[in-house]
């Protein structure tokens, strides 16, 4: 999409500011994921960003929820947006949008572009 950068930045910042962080200490896949809650965890941020971009006409095949592990060992959900310039990560832990290879995470799994109900594991980047 044209002018993807400003749109992604606006959505990432707006959603990050609109949800009050609230930890839910369960496995990522076992939780209810809510769109636009007043309080929420990483799952809620990621699905809200995906929903916002879908409502703006972005195709679902380029908006992939992804499970990662943080440097402190916690499972975390982010939104990966596939663009012409590469895969970018929208994350509630930072206002910056980074290429996926420049994030500090260990990648676990990601939604399949052709069927978001299916997830695929991600091989280690060899770091």
Secondary structure, DSSP 4 states (H G I P E B T S, - for coil): -TTHHHHHHHHHHHHHHHSEE----S-GGGS---SS-SEE-HHHHHHHHHHHHHHTT--GGGEEEEEEE-TTS-EEEEEEEEETTEEEEE-TT-SS-EEGGGSSPEEEEEEETTEEEEEEE------
